[in-house]
């Protein structure tokens, strides 16, 4: 099957891309409006971009009339946001944060989540999240339908016991994030398998120098 993307509508391209580029990590993003209301919204067009500097990206679509969504408007106005990783325990609350709320109503309150002050930015973070990254706006890319916000991480919060700070190691056996699959489907991350360097069809494992260069 061959598909020429140049002949598709934006909606058709989205359906194919969002259904095939899966699973995607989910960022539950808090931002602060000018009146001090905390907005929370989930985004699955999200990932890390690198560690030096430490960058993450979220892609926020505009409304049908071209107006900015609350998250986009707040980030452009304040230059900051907080990215939360969503796990099984807060998946339902994340889903509820995707609902459209009346002006002056915080999705955090409606979903029964708790916020607390951040350390390096004004935007509060969500206590229930297993990990939260406080970000300042590093760069913005804009298309006709979206803003891509690249955030530089200033501070990390992690659930007690999740991270070994001496080794900077995440205890993955205690970490169960969820991902976005096609349409309204989500996936858990409990079915895991390991492939070691020496398991590549009998090929020798790379030396330490070779592994580092990768």
Secondary structure as GFF3:
##gff-version 3
##sequence-region A 1 214
A	DSSP	three_ten_helix	5	7	.	.	.	ID=ss1
A	DSSP	alpha_helix	10	20	.	.	.	ID=ss2
A	DSSP	beta_strand	24	25	.	.	.	ID=ss3
A	DSSP	beta_strand	27	32	.	.	.	ID=ss4
A	DSSP	beta_strand	38	43	.	.	.	ID=ss5
A	DSSP	beta_strand	46	51	.	.	.	ID=ss6
A	DSSP	beta_strand	54	61	.	.	.	ID=ss7
A	DSSP	alpha_helix	70	78	.	.	.	ID=ss8
A	DSSP	beta_strand	80	85	.	.	.	ID=ss9
A	DSSP	three_ten_helix	88	90	.	.	.	ID=ss10
A	DSSP	alpha_helix	91	96	.	.	.	ID=ss11
A	DSSP	alpha_helix	107	110	.	.	.	ID=ss12
A	DSSP	beta_strand	115	116	.	.	.	ID=ss13
A	DSSP	beta_strand	125	126	.	.	.	ID=ss14
A	DSSP	beta_strand	131	142	.	.	.	ID=ss15
A	DSSP	beta_strand	146	158	.	.	.	ID=ss16
A	DSSP	beta_strand	163	164	.	.	.	ID=ss17
A	DSSP	beta_strand	169	170	.	.	.	ID=ss18
A	DSSP	three_ten_helix	172	174	.	.	.	ID=ss19
A	DSSP	beta_strand	179	180	.	.	.	ID=ss20
A	DSSP	beta_strand	186	187	.	.	.	ID=ss21
A	DSSP	three_ten_helix	197	199	.	.	.	ID=ss22
A	DSSP	alpha_helix	208	213	.	.	.	ID=ss23
###
